[in-house]
Amino acid sequence: MGFWSLFLVASMPIVQVLIVTGLGAILATSYLNVLPADARRSLNKIVFVVFTPSLMFASLAKTVTVSEMISWWFMPINVGLTFFIGGALGWIVVKLLKPGVHLEGLVIATCSAANLGNLLIIVVPAICHQEGSPFGESVACANIGFSYSSFSMTLGGFFIWTYTYQLLKGSADKAKERDAAEKLAVKQPNTDLEASGNTHLLRGEIQEHRATNYAVRPRNEDQPFCKKVAEVLQQILHEVMQPPFIAAVSLSLWVILGLAFGAIPWLKHLIIGENAPFRVVQDCIKLLGYVLAWDGTIPCITLILGGNLTQAGLQSSKVKPRVIIGIICVKYLLLPVIGMGVVKAARFCGFLAPDPLYQFVLMLQFSLPPAMNIGQYLPLFFKFFFASQCGTS
C-alpha cells in the first residue's frame, strides 16, 4: 500500500470519531439541550454497567486462548512504561512551568494516564472495518482487536486507580493544607483605637491569646500501635468504597471472567457453541455485547465524549496556556516517539507476538489523550475549587 492509501485508512476512523463527537457537542449545547448533563450521566451508567462489560466478556470468551494470553505478557509492562515515562515528563513540566500546588498532581496525572479503554474500543475496530486495512480480514481483526482493547482497558483501570487516584488525592491534600495555612495567616484588623505608632509587636510584648491559636498538636508517634493500624484500615476501607474503585473492580471482574471462559475449554463449551448446554446465556450476551454494543456502545461513548466537552472550555479555565501547551507536547509529541522506540526495541529483542495489530495497539497506547476517568476523580477531591480551577479536565 502507498503512503496516501495508508494515510486514508488511518485517518477515516479518526474523522468518524470527530464527526460523532461534534454531533454530541452540538446536542449538549443549551440551544438544543437534547443531551444535557443528567442525560449524559444516565447514558454513561448504562453503557458502563451493561453494554461495555457484555461486549468485553463476549469478545474475550470467544477469541482468547491460553497461548494468546501468554503472548500478551508484554502489554502490562508497556502500559506501566506509559505511566512511568509520562509521569516523569509531567514532573519535568511541573518543575519548569510551575502551574501551582493544586494543579501539580493534575498535570502529572494528565501526562501519564492515557485513555486506554474507550478510545481503543472506538478506533481499533473502526480501522479493522475500513476497506484496505493492513490487518487482514475485518471480522477476525475486529474481534481480536477488541480483545486487545478490553485487556488494555483493564490494565489502564488498575494503574489509574493505584497511581493516578492516589496522585490526585495527594495533590488535593496539599491544596487543602495550603488554603488552611492562608486562612490562618490572614491578619486580624487592629481594633485598638488608642494604639500609637509603637505597636505591641515592636515593644516586644506577646499576646497570650494569639499563642493559643497555634498550639502544637500531639504527635502521631504518641498514639498506640493498634490505633494507628485501625486508622490505616479505616482509610483503606473508605477509599475502597468509593464509586470509581467499585466500578473499576466490577469491570475488571467481567474481563477476568471473559479470559477464564476463553482460556479454559470446558468453561468455554458450556456457553459457546451450537451444542452448548447454556447457549441461551451466549445468546443473551450476544444481544447485549454485539447487537446492542457494537451498534450502541461505541456511538454512545462518542456522543458522551462530545457532550462533556461543552461542560467547560478553555475560556472558563484558570490553567495557564503554557501549561496546556506543555501537556500537549508531552502527550502528542514526546510520548508517541518514545513509544515507537519502545515497541521497536521490544520487537527487536523478540518480546512481542508476531501479530502486527498487537504491535500497533502497543504503539497506540503511547499516543492516546488523557484518561476521561481523571474528570470523574477530580470532583471527589477538588470540590472546593473544581468549577473554577479545573475546567479543562
N, C-alpha and C positions, 0 to 999 in steps of 0.2 A: 504493500500500500504506500502511496505517495504521502508527502507531508500534508497537503491540503485535505486529502481523504481522512487521514488520522485526526487532523485538526477539526474536521466537520463531525466525525464520530464522537470526539471528546467534548465538543462544545455544545452539541444539541441537548444532552441531558441537563447541562447547566442552564441553558436557555429555557428549557421547560420548567425547571425549578424556579428561575427568576420570574417567569410569567405567572405561575400559580402563586408565588409569594407576593407579587404585586397585586394580584387579584384579592388575596387575603387582606393586604393592607388597605385596599380600597373599600372592601366590605366592612372593615373595622372602623372606618372614619365616622365622624359624627354626622356627616351628611347622609349616609346610607344607614349606618347603625345596624347592619344585618348580623355582624359578628362582634358584639360587644364583649367586654371583659368577662362577664358572667357566663356567656355562651362559650367562650374560648376555654374557660376553666372546666365547664361540664364536658365539653367535647374532648378536652385533653384527658380527663379522667377515664372516659370510655375507651379512648384509643390506648391509653397506658395500661389499663386494668384488663381489658377484654381483647381488643384486636391484636396488639403487639405481642403479648405472651402466646396467643394462639398461633400467630404466624411464625414466631420463633420456634415453638415446640414442633409444629408440623414440618417445618423446613429441616430442623436438626434431626428429628426422628426418622425422616425419610431418606436423608442423604448422607449422614455421618456414619463412618465405620471406625473401628479401632485403629486401623493403620492410618487413617486420615487424622484422627485425634493426636496420634503420636507425632505425625509430621507437622503439626501446628505448634510444636513446643517453643518455637522462636517468637511467636506472636506476643505472649506475656512479657518477654524481655523487650521486644520492640515498643510496646505500649509504655512500659516502665521507662525506657530511654526517652520517649517523647515528653513524659512528665519531668524527668530529671534534667534533660537539656533545656526544655522550655522554662523550667523553674530557675535554672542558673542564668539564662538570658534575661528573664524577668527581673531577677535580683540585680543584674547589671543596669537594667533600665531604671529601676527604683533608685539606685545609688547615683546615677548620672542625672536624672531628671527631677528627683525629689518631689513626687506627687503629693506627699502629705502622709502623716502617720495612719490616718483612717483609710487610705487607699493603697497602702503598700501591699497588703495581702491580696487585695483585689487585682492589682496589676500582675503580681506573680502568678496568681491563680489563672488569670486570663491568658497569660503567655504559656502556661504549662498544660492546662486542662483543655483538651480538644473535644469537639462534638463527635465522639467515636461511635455513636449509635444511630441517631435519626438520619443524619446526612448520608452515612454509608448505606442505610436501608433504602434511601431515595436514589442515590447516584449510581451505585453498583448495578442493581437490576436494570436501571434505565440504559446504562451502557451496554449491557448484555443484549437487550432487546433492540438496540439500534442496528439498522442494516449496515453491514460491513464491519461489525465488531471483530476485533482481533482475538477474542477469547472463545471462539468456537460456537457450537450450536446454542441458540438463545435460551431455550428452556433449561437445559442442563447447566449452562453458565449462570442463569438467574438463581437456580436452586442452590448451587454450591456457593455463589456469591453472597446469597442471603445468609448461609451458614457462617461464612466468614464475618459478615456484618453482625450477626447475633452474638458470636463469640467475642467480637471486638466490643460490642455494647456492654457485655458482662464485665470484661476486664476494665473498661472505662469507668463503669459504675463503682467497681471496687476501689480503684485509685482515686476517684473523685471523692468518695466518702472518707477513705482513710487519710488522704493527703489534702485535697482541696478544702474539704469541710473544716478540718482542724486548722488549716491556714487562715481561712476567713474568720473562724471563731477567735483565733489568737489576735488577728488584726482588730476585730471588734472590741475585744477586751482592752487592747491598748488605747483605742479611741475613747472608750468609756472612762478609763483612768485619766486620760488627758482632759476630758471635759470636766471630770470631778475636780482635778487639780486647778483648772481655770476658774471654776466656781469658788473654790476656797481662796484663790489668790485675788479675788475681787476686793478692792479696798472699801472699807466701810466709810460712809460720809462722816465728816467731822461735825458733830452736833454741839461741841463745846463753844458756846458763844463768847465766853470770857477768855478764850485761849489767845495768847500773844504769839509773837514770832518765834519764841523759844518753845518748841513743842516738847511733849513728854519724851519722845524718842531722842531728841538732841540733848536733853538734860540727863539721859541715861536711865530714866525711870522705866520700869517694866510693869505692864498691866497684867495682873494675875488672871483676870477673866479671859484675856486673849490666850494665855498659855494653856488653859484647859481645853481649848478647841483643838489643840494639836497633841493630845495625849498619845503616848506611844502605845500601839496595840500589843497585846500579848503575842509572843512569837509562837509559830506553829510547832516548834520543837518541844514546847512545854505540854502539848496535848498527848494523851495516851496513844499508844500504837494502834490499839483496836479502834479508837475513834477516827484515826487517820484512814485506816482501811475502810471503815464504814462510809466515810465521806467520799473516798475514791469510787467505791462500788455504787454509791448513790448517784454520783456524777455520770458514771458509765451507763447506768440504767436509764438516767434521764436522757442521755444522748441517743441511746439505742431506741427509745420510744418515740423519737422524732419522726414525723411523716416521711422525710426523704429517705431515711435509713430503712424504714419498713417497706417503702415502695421499691427501693433497690434490692432488698433481700427477696421480696416476692418475685420480682422479675428474674433475678438470678436463679431462683428455685426452678422456674419454668425452663430456663436454659439447661440447668443440670439434669432435669428430667428428660428433656429432649436428647441430650447427649447420652444419657443412660439407655433410653429406649432405642437409640440408633446404634449404640455400640454393643449392646447385649442382644444376641439373636433371638432368644426365647421371649424376651420382652417385646421385641420388635414384631414378632409373629403374632402376638396377642391382639394387636390393634391395626397393624398394617398388612394389607394383602386381601385378596378376594376371599380366602378361606379363613381369615382371622376370626376367632370367636367373638371378639369385641369390636367388630368392624364398625358398629354404629358410633363408637367413640371416634374412630378415624373420620367418619363422615361428618360428625359434628365439628371436629377440629378443622376439617377441610372447609366447611361452610364459614366458620369464623376466621380461619387462618388464611385461606386462599381466595375464596369468592368475595368475602367482605373485606378482608385485609388488603389483598393486592389492589382491589378497586376502591377501597375506602380508607385504609390506614394511611397510605402514602399521601394521597391528596389532602386528607385531614391534617396530617402533621405539617405539610407545607402551608396550608391556609392558616393554621395556628401560628406558624413562624412569621408569616407576613403580618398577621394581626398584631402580634406582640411588638413589632417594630414601630407601630403607631402609639404605643403606650408612653414612650418617652424618646425624644430625639436629641440631636446634638444641641439644639437651641436651649433645651432645659437642663443640660448637663453642666456641672461645675468642674468637670475634669479638664485639665489644661490640654489644648490641642496638641502640644508637643508630646504629651504622654500617649495620646491616642495614636499619633504617628509612630512613636516608638513601638507600641504593641503591634501595629500593622507590619512594621519592618521585621519584627521577630517572627510573627505567625506566618507571613506570606512571602518573606524573602529568605531569612536565615534558616528557619526550620525545614522548609522543603529541600533546600540544598543539602543540609546536613542529613536529612532522611534518605535522599538518594545515595549519599555516600555510605550510610549505614547499611542499606539494603544491598548495594553493590558489593560491599566488603563481606557481608554475610553470605551472599551467593558465591563469591569467590572462594570462601572457606568451606563451602559445602554444607552450610547450616540450613538452607531453605529447601522446601519442596520444589520440584520442577514446574509446578503449575504457574504459568505467567499471571493468572488472575490473583493468586495468593501473593505474589511479589508486588503486584500493582496495589493491592489493598494495604500492604505494609508501607509502601511509599505514601499512599493517600493518607495514612494515619498521621503523618508529619505535616500535612498540608491543610488540615481541616480548621475551620474557625473555632473560636472559643465555645466551650460547652454551654448549652442552654440551662443546664442544672445549676450553674452559678447564679442565674437570676432567681431560681427557686430557693437557694440557700440564703441569699442576701437579706430578704425580709425577716428571717429568723434572728439575725444578729444586729442589723442596722436599721431597726425601726425608727430610731430617733432622728436619723438624717437620711434615710433611704430615698425619700421622694426628691430631695434636693441635691444630694451629693452623688448618687449612683444612677444617674439617668441613662447611661449608656450601656448598662449591663444587659 
